[in-house]
Amino acid sequence: MNTSVSRSFLLVAAVLAAAFSSADQMIQNGNFGIAAGSLNHWTHSGSITDNSGTTAHDFITTTSSRSHSTRFSADMNLENFSNSSFHAEMEQTFNPVAASGVSEISLWAFSFDQDLRVNLLYSDNTSTSVTKHFNLGQQEATDPNHGWEKWDLLGSLDTTKMLKGIRIGADSGFLNAGNNILVDDVSIQAVPEPTTMTALALGGLGLLKRRRRA
């Protein structure tokens, strides 16, 4: 085997290895660090219910006061100083991927004492809803993660379906001041679908064939 063919085989092997080992990041702006702190790519909403009725109020923002990795995180703005109930949600959808091929679903959250709810959204318009309580912020001074806690959601995924997005929500429940919750580094990663890997493999084999003819 001449040197050119050997190099071609190595190139094809590298392409195939990359195809079968890489994972695509499905979430855009998961660290809220683009555009100097923004909620780009996320839809977000909220409401305040008080004695006079319900008033729509979108109050999720980005903040640089605390973050897990970059300078910014998403602030659910649930601190409650009055007799009212706050609700906030943010959501991102993407082209559906086979849930069986998802290798990671996770996020980081910071709170002194608050529940966070996540809905994993499927292409058949159903969802898996899970809730987790966060209070590591109470240990911020001594905790090595500075009050941030990771939530691994992969085990909650229905692998028989097609995943199309994630919805993150929280309710104030008449909180004391300081019981707000922040979210950062939302990540959903999926391995390429078989058709994609096949295309990469065929491309590599075509390159090898052209080089051998040359």
Kinemage of the C-alpha trace (Angstrom):
@kinemage 1
@onewidth
@group {chain A} dominant
@subgroup {mainchain}
@vectorlist {calphas} color= white
{ca met a 1} P 0.000 0.000 0.000
{ca asn a 2} L 1.542 3.313 -1.029
{ca thr a 3} L 1.833 6.335 1.245
{ca ser a 4} L -1.050 8.206 -0.412
{ca val a 5} L -3.500 5.329 0.080
{ca ser a 6} L -2.345 4.822 3.668
{ca arg a 7} L -2.977 8.455 4.438
{ca ser a 8} L -6.399 8.188 2.818
{ca phe a 9} L -7.309 5.215 5.005
{ca leu a 10} L -6.222 7.179 8.073
{ca leu a 11} L -8.338 10.129 6.974
{ca val a 12} L -11.414 7.942 6.496
{ca ala a 13} L -10.839 6.331 9.887
{ca ala a 14} L -10.624 9.759 11.499
{ca val a 15} L -13.858 10.858 9.829
{ca leu a 16} L -15.687 7.729 10.953
{ca ala a 17} L -14.344 8.013 14.494
{ca ala a 18} L -15.510 11.604 14.699
{ca ala a 19} L -18.927 10.668 13.336
{ca phe a 20} L -19.512 7.951 15.914
{ca ser a 21} L -18.038 9.753 18.923
{ca ser a 22} L -19.131 13.371 18.596
{ca ala a 23} L -22.290 14.839 20.084
{ca asp a 24} L -24.161 17.887 18.837
{ca gln a 25} L -25.179 20.621 21.271
{ca met a 26} L -28.899 21.166 20.695
{ca ile a 27} L -29.350 24.154 23.027
{ca gln a 28} L -28.333 27.603 21.811
{ca asn a 29} L -27.197 30.257 24.303
{ca gly a 30} L -27.385 27.822 27.194
{ca asn a 31} L -24.955 29.919 29.234
{ca phe a 32} L -26.767 33.209 28.475
{ca gly a 33} L -23.418 34.744 27.618
{ca ile a 34} L -23.987 35.868 24.042
{ca ala a 35} L -24.730 39.482 23.167
{ca ala a 36} L -23.366 40.627 26.531
{ca gly a 37} L -25.987 38.668 28.427
{ca ser a 38} L -29.251 37.907 26.668
{ca leu a 39} L -32.136 35.486 26.462
{ca asn a 40} L -31.726 35.068 22.710
{ca his a 41} L -33.116 31.720 21.433
{ca trp a 42} L -35.319 31.383 24.524
{ca thr a 43} L -39.007 32.182 24.794
{ca his a 44} L -39.857 33.374 28.275
{ca ser a 45} L -42.897 34.523 30.196
{ca gly a 46} L -44.301 35.067 33.637
{ca ser a 47} L -47.306 36.315 35.560
{ca ile a 48} L -48.174 37.914 38.851
{ca thr a 49} L -51.392 36.971 40.622
{ca asp a 50} L -52.572 39.367 43.329
{ca asn a 51} L -55.778 40.488 44.997
{ca ser a 52} L -56.807 42.511 41.962
{ca gly a 53} L -56.472 39.580 39.511
{ca thr a 54} L -53.789 38.278 37.181
{ca thr a 55} L -51.526 40.608 35.225
{ca ala a 56} L -49.223 39.197 32.535
{ca his a 57} L -45.665 40.191 33.323
{ca asp a 58} L -42.575 38.851 31.583
{ca phe a 59} L -39.778 39.322 34.072
{ca ile a 60} L -37.075 36.716 33.373
{ca thr a 61} L -33.794 38.527 32.735
{ca thr a 62} L -30.073 37.847 32.599
{ca thr a 63} L -27.854 38.852 35.472
{ca ser a 64} L -24.136 39.179 36.126
{ca ser a 65} L -24.538 39.161 39.924
{ca arg a 66} L -24.024 35.372 39.978
{ca ser a 67} L -23.102 32.933 37.238
{ca his a 68} L -21.806 29.388 37.003
{ca ser a 69} L -19.366 29.671 34.099
{ca thr a 70} L -19.582 32.836 32.024
{ca arg a 71} L -20.453 36.315 33.305
{ca phe a 72} L -24.208 35.787 33.047
{ca ser a 73} L -27.049 33.514 34.128
{ca ala a 74} L -30.835 33.559 33.701
{ca asp a 75} L -32.640 35.174 36.639
{ca met a 76} L -36.160 33.851 37.235
{ca asn a 77} L -36.896 37.001 39.307
{ca leu a 78} L -39.117 35.229 41.818
{ca glu a 79} L -38.227 37.248 44.905
{ca asn a 80} L -41.498 38.196 46.542
{ca phe a 81} L -41.883 41.229 48.781
{ca ser a 82} L -45.681 41.384 48.800
{ca asn a 83} L -48.813 39.256 49.090
{ca ser a 84} L -48.677 37.903 45.539
{ca ser a 85} L -47.747 34.738 43.672
{ca phe a 86} L -45.148 34.761 40.920
{ca his a 87} L -44.738 32.296 38.045
{ca ala a 88} L -41.957 32.195 35.433
{ca glu a 89} L -41.046 29.927 32.524
{ca met a 90} L -38.509 29.836 29.728
{ca glu a 91} L -38.416 27.409 26.830
{ca gln a 92} L -36.313 26.427 23.856
{ca thr a 93} L -37.205 24.033 21.044
{ca phe a 94} L -35.134 22.526 18.238
{ca asn a 95} L -35.472 20.048 15.391
{ca pro a 96} L -36.600 16.770 17.022
{ca val a 97} L -33.910 14.211 17.762
{ca ala a 98} L -34.258 10.572 18.789
{ca ala a 99} L -34.302 10.587 22.587
{ca ser a 100} L -32.406 7.292 22.539
{ca gly a 101} L -29.464 9.160 21.025
{ca val a 102} L -29.359 11.938 23.635
{ca ser a 103} L -26.190 11.709 25.708
{ca glu a 104} L -26.690 14.644 28.089
{ca ile a 105} L -29.473 16.777 29.540
{ca ser a 106} L -28.371 18.995 32.387
{ca leu a 107} L -28.472 22.469 33.887
{ca trp a 108} L -27.041 24.342 36.859
{ca ala a 109} L -29.177 26.265 39.350
{ca phe a 110} L -28.585 28.577 42.298
{ca ser a 111} L -31.126 29.217 45.031
{ca phe a 112} L -31.365 29.614 48.774
{ca asp a 113} L -34.635 27.660 48.983
{ca gln a 114} L -36.642 27.065 45.808
{ca asp a 115} L -38.131 24.373 43.540
{ca leu a 116} L -37.298 24.285 39.844
{ca arg a 117} L -39.514 22.422 37.381
{ca val a 118} L -38.406 21.047 34.009
{ca asn a 119} L -40.541 19.674 31.201
{ca leu a 120} L -38.808 17.612 28.529
{ca leu a 121} L -40.834 18.227 25.363
{ca tyr a 122} L -41.496 15.528 22.765
{ca ser a 123} L -42.584 15.746 19.138
{ca asp a 124} L -45.940 14.069 19.901
{ca asn a 125} L -46.798 17.084 22.122
{ca thr a 126} L -46.373 15.139 25.351
{ca ser a 127} L -43.745 15.884 27.989
{ca thr a 128} L -41.960 14.508 31.027
{ca ser a 129} L -42.253 16.802 34.065
{ca val a 130} L -39.739 16.632 36.933
{ca thr a 131} L -39.069 18.919 39.908
{ca lys a 132} L -35.996 19.437 42.065
{ca his a 133} L -35.432 21.536 45.198
{ca phe a 134} L -32.343 23.754 45.324
{ca asn a 135} L -30.912 25.258 48.510
{ca leu a 136} L -27.128 25.130 48.086
{ca gly a 137} L -27.110 28.927 48.056
{ca gln a 138} L -27.445 28.746 51.843
{ca gln a 139} L -23.923 27.274 51.874
{ca glu a 140} L -22.486 29.746 49.397
{ca ala a 141} L -19.662 30.885 51.666
{ca thr a 142} L -18.253 27.380 52.174
{ca asp a 143} L -19.507 25.348 49.223
{ca pro a 144} L -16.829 24.606 46.563
{ca asn a 145} L -19.392 25.238 43.804
{ca his a 146} L -20.234 28.638 45.328
{ca gly a 147} L -23.875 27.729 45.803
{ca trp a 148} L -24.428 26.270 42.328
{ca glu a 149} L -25.817 22.747 41.955
{ca lys a 150} L -25.965 20.593 38.823
{ca trp a 151} L -29.180 18.821 37.820
{ca asp a 152} L -28.702 15.782 35.571
{ca leu a 153} L -31.978 15.105 33.753
{ca leu a 154} L -30.922 12.322 31.405
{ca gly a 155} L -32.519 9.614 33.552
{ca ser a 156} L -35.914 11.304 33.237
{ca leu a 157} L -35.965 11.123 29.431
{ca asp a 158} L -38.458 8.859 27.636
{ca thr a 159} L -36.085 7.179 25.187
{ca thr a 160} L -38.920 5.810 23.049
{ca lys a 161} L -39.808 9.303 21.791
{ca met a 162} L -38.380 12.205 19.799
{ca leu a 163} L -37.118 15.068 21.963
{ca lys a 164} L -37.846 18.553 20.662
{ca gly a 165} L -37.136 20.932 23.533
{ca ile a 166} L -37.009 21.890 27.199
{ca arg a 167} L -39.180 24.121 29.389
{ca ile a 168} L -37.844 25.446 32.710
{ca gly a 169} L -40.238 26.942 35.243
{ca ala a 170} L -40.637 28.003 38.850
{ca asp a 171} L -43.349 29.374 41.121
{ca ser a 172} L -42.728 31.739 44.019
{ca gly a 173} L -45.295 30.429 46.481
{ca phe a 174} L -45.065 33.618 48.585
{ca leu a 175} L -41.325 33.431 49.044
{ca asn a 176} L -39.211 35.429 51.417
{ca ala a 177} L -36.779 37.893 49.881
{ca gly a 178} L -33.675 36.078 48.675
{ca asn a 179} L -35.409 32.842 47.642
{ca asn a 180} L -34.954 33.636 43.972
{ca ile a 181} L -33.559 31.029 41.564
{ca leu a 182} L -30.948 31.405 38.820
{ca val a 183} L -30.295 29.003 35.926
{ca asp a 184} L -27.106 28.570 33.909
{ca asp a 185} L -25.316 26.243 31.475
{ca val a 186} L -28.364 24.428 30.106
{ca ser a 187} L -27.095 21.580 27.910
{ca ile a 188} L -28.733 18.963 25.690
{ca gln a 189} L -26.359 16.896 23.582
{ca ala a 190} L -27.269 14.214 21.050
{ca val a 191} L -25.103 11.900 18.965
{ca pro a 192} L -25.528 12.300 15.194
{ca glu a 193} L -28.332 10.250 13.669
{ca pro a 194} L -27.368 7.135 11.656
{ca thr a 195} L -28.130 8.930 8.374
{ca thr a 196} L -25.662 11.648 9.274
{ca met a 197} L -22.968 9.159 10.206
{ca thr a 198} L -23.589 7.229 7.006
{ca ala a 199} L -23.204 10.396 4.941
{ca leu a 200} L -19.904 11.140 6.641
{ca ala a 201} L -18.695 7.595 6.025
{ca leu a 202} L -19.699 7.671 2.348
{ca gly a 203} L -17.985 11.005 1.945
{ca gly a 204} L -14.794 9.560 3.380
{ca leu a 205} L -14.961 6.498 1.150
{ca gly a 206} L -15.563 8.706 -1.894
{ca leu a 207} L -12.483 10.719 -1.029
{ca leu a 208} L -10.462 7.521 -0.729
{ca lys a 209} L -11.717 6.296 -4.113
{ca arg a 210} L -10.781 9.559 -5.839
{ca arg a 211} L -7.313 9.499 -4.332
{ca arg a 212} L -6.710 5.880 -5.392
{ca arg a 213} L -7.702 6.735 -8.981
{ca ala a 214} L -5.321 9.676 -8.935
